Every structure is written in structure tokens, then in C-alpha cells.
Amino acid sequence: MSSRISRSLLAVAAVLAAPALFAAEPAKLDGKAIFQAQKCDMCHAVSSAGITPTGKIKAPDLAGKTVKLDAAVLSKFLKKEEAIAGKKHIKPFTGTDEELSALIAWLQKQNAK
């Protein structure tokens, strides 16, 4: 095999291997941490996760409340784009769409104790 072909094969192999070398596994977002970072715990409890409200407003305990709700509806509700039971959420979610998805996924796993 000529050295030119060998170099070409090595170059192709390097290009094919590059994504595996540089592709890091995406960080798993922590819904509970997002809940607390967004200060949702100022109003809401999530009793199944040991979270109690820290502010003066006492909104519903979310344990078991979001399990049956559609994630798309929750997303729009938290962005103040849609109402649930005739009411819009008091504060719009300010994080990224990925953070919102992680938050909703976490909330939907919280069952009432």
C-alpha cells in the first residue's frame, strides 16, 4: 500500500473518530434544582421531595398535581401563554426550554405521599 493511500486512510479514520472524541454526554438537568433556582419554592411545596414554601404566598403543593397534565400544556402554563382552570401562572418561567422540560419531567414524577 502506498504511503499516500495510508495517509488518506488515516485521515478518514481521524475524521470518523473525531465526533466520538469530542462528543460529551449531555448534562442531565436536575428538575428539583431548577425548581429551587427559579424560586418556585417561594410559593409551592412539593411534599414528595421534602420542599416546603419559603415565602408568604401559599400556592398548591405540586406533589401529584402535575402527573396527569400534558407536558405541552404545563409548558405553556408556566410561560404564561395558557390558563389552567381559568388562571394563568403568576410568574413566567425564565429559564431555557431544556430547563423547563427537565422541571416538568421532574414535577410529573412527584406523587402525593
N, C-alpha and C positions, 0 to 999 in steps of 0.2 A: 504494500500500500504506500502510495507516495506521501511525502510529508505534507503536501498541500491538502490532500484529502483528509489526512489525520487531523490537521489543524481545523478544517471545516467541520469535521465530526465533533471535535472538542468544543468548538464554538456553538454548534447546535445543542449539544448536551448542556452547556452552561446556560443557554437561553431557556431551555426547558426546565432546568433545575432552579432557576432564579426565583420564580414565584414561591416555591416551597421554602427557600432560604429566608425570604423576606416577609412572607405572609404570617403574621402573628394571629393567633386565635383572638377573635373579637372579645373585648372585655365584657363579662356578664354584668349587666347593670342590676343593682340591688334596689328593688322596689321599696323596701322599708326605709332605706337610706334616702331615697328620693322623696318619699312621703315626709320624712322629717326635715330634709333640706328645703323643701318647698313650704315648710311650716304648716302643713295640713293638720299637724297635731296641735296647732293653736286652738282649733275648734273641734276636731274629730278625734274620737277614741277608736282604737282597733283592739278590742279586748283580747282577741285571739293572739295578738302579737305583744301584749303587755303594754300597749300605748294608751295613755290617758291624756285628755286635753290639758294643755298648759295655759290657755287663755281664758278670757271671761265668757266668750260665746260658747255655748254647748250645743254643737251640731250632733247629728246622729252618730252612734257607734257604727262603724262601717263593717264590722265583722258579720259576715253573712248577708250583707245588704247588696253587694255587687255581684254575687255568684251567678245569678241568673240573667243579669243585664248584658246586653250585647256590647262588646268592646268598642265598636264604632260609635254607638250611642253615648257611652261613657266618655269617649274621647271628645266628642262634640260638646257634651255637657261641661266637661272640665275646661274647655276652651271658651265657654260661654256662648257657644254657637247654637245650642239646643236646650230646651227645657225638659225636665223630668218632673212629672206630677205638677205641671203648670209653673214650675220655678226654675230659674237659671241659677247656676252655681254662683256664689257670692264673689269669688275671686278667680280670675282666669289663670290657668296653668301657664307658667312662664319658662318651662324647660324645653328641651328638644323633643321631637316626635319619638325618638328612641327611648328617651326617659319616660315619656308619657305612656308608651306601650309597656315598658317594664313596670311602671307603677300600677297600671290597670291589671296586668297579669298577676302581680302580687296581691292586689286587692281582691281579685276574683278567687284567689286560693284561701282567703281568710274566712273561715267558717265560725259561726257563733258558738261560743262554749256553752 
